[in-house]
């Protein structure tokens, strides 16, 4: 059975496994980070779920590979026949992280 966990960071949930590289909202750190808001973990010891609003006593250790910015999105608002047009661009700051390990009871 493969080990995986569900973590919450940046207001989104991600299913992570050791060795995986994923893109999350910008983490204000360098080097290694610990993701402590774990909602579910599954490994050879079984599957555990977080109850209510609490998180599990599990830590997901990750390493920040690169800080970058996502592709530009265009926000365009228009009301027809009212001569109202607004165009704005946005680039989200993101971090590319690599999951190192999932530690139970941390």
Residue, then its C-alpha position, 0 to 999 in steps of 0.5 A: x500500500x502506497x503512503x499518501x496524505x491530504x494536506x491543506x495549504x494556501x486554502x486548497x487541499x492536495x493529495x501528496x506522496x513522498x517524492x512528488x513535486x507540486x505547485x502551491x501558493x507562495x510559501x514565505x520560507x526557504x529550504x525545507x518546510x513542514x506542512x502540519x495541517x494534515x487532514x488524512x494520512x494512509x500507510x501500512x499502519x492504516x488510514x486516519x482522518x481528521x475529526x471536526x476542525x482539528x488536524x492530525x498529529x502528522x507532519x509532511x516535510x517538503x523542500x522548496x525547489x523554486x519560487x516563481x510566478x504562475x501564467x498570467x490570467x486576464x480579468x475582463x469585465x463588461x456590461x453591454x450597452x453601458x460603455x463599461x469595460x475593465x481589463x486587468x491582468x494577474x500573475x499568482x506567486x507560487x512555490x514549487x515544492x518537493x515532498x520529502x517524507x510523511x512523519x506520523x506522530x510529529 
